[in-house]
Amino acid sequence: MLSRKQFPLALSFVMTINKLQGQLFEAVGVDLRSPVFSHGQFYVAALRVTSQVGLCILLSPDINRTSNIVYPEIL
């Protein structure tokens, strides 16, 4: 007997947080498994979505928060 499973897929694209500035989207996914590069990047990404329902945040299972890292040598 032959069986198969189907998974619904939707066409999507990837954009850096810097490219998101000034645009709005119905759905935004933010991968926080590694720290964001500069201060305020997560804030910018979270504000690009039109509703809370459209915001998806990906974290590591053992970590339930992210650090706001500032590199003084870059400032």
Secondary structure by P-SEA (a helix, b strand, c coil): cccbbbbbbbbbccccccccccccccbbbbbccccccccaaaaaaaacccccccbbbbbcccccccccccccccc
